[in-house]
Amino acid sequence: MTASPDHVDSREDLATFVRALHRSHTEEGHSWENADLASFLEALAAWIDDADGWYSNEGRYLPSGGDWSFFARALRAATAYE
């Protein structure tokens, strides 16, 4: 996958990034550690819980001002949006 989360600075960038994830899963999902939805969502929740450690290990600071409800709404909406 060529898209980088470090280059997501807008809603449009986020949509482009998610589409790149989708293409990656379609083309090489068999090689993903968490290829099915259940394990992907579980890993997503675990990473969110542990994100401060990842940021610290990368020498970065966890952004405090993110719109967490936007991402939560997007995940919920995707359960029914066509």
N, C-alpha and C positions, 0 to 999 in steps of 0.2 A: 504494500500500500504506500502510495507516495504522499498523500495528504498528511499534514502535520498539525497536531492540536496547537502547536505554538503559533500557528498562523491563523487562528480563529479569533477574529476581532469584531465580528458582526453576526447578526442573525443569519444573513446570507452565507457567510463563511461556515457557520455551524451546519446549515442545511447541506452545503457542498461537502463538508467533512463526513456527515452521516451518509450521504450518497456514496462517497468513496469507501466507507466501511461496508456498505451493502454490496458494492461491486467486489470488494475483497472477499467477502463471505461467499458470494456467488462463484467466484473464480477459484478460491483456495480455502474455503471454509473448512474443508476436511483437515487442514493443517492447524486450524485454530485450537487452542487449548480448551476454549469454551464455545464450541460451535453450535450447541443447541440453546434455545431461548432460556430455559430454566437455569442452566449453568452460567450463561452469559449474564443474566440479571443478578444471580447470586454473586458472581465475581464483581459486577459493577457495584453492588452494595458494599461488598468487602473493601474494594478499592476506595470508595468514598469514605468509609469509616477510617481507613488507614492513610488517607491522602496526605495528612500532615507529615507522616514518616517519609513518603515518597518525595515530597517537596524538600524536606530537610536533607535527604540523601543526595538530591540533585543540586543542593546549594541554593535553593529558591525558597520563597515565602508563599505559603498558601494564601491565595487571594481571599480577603475577608468580605469584600463588597459584592460578591457574585449574586446574581438573581437566581437563587436556588429554586424558587417557586416556578420560574419560567421553565427550567429543565424538567421539574416534576410534572408540570402541566403537559409538556410535550410528550413525555413518556406515557402519561395516562391517556392523552388524546390518541396516541398511536394505536391503542387497543381497539379503537372503533373508527378512526378517520379513514376515509377512502381516497 
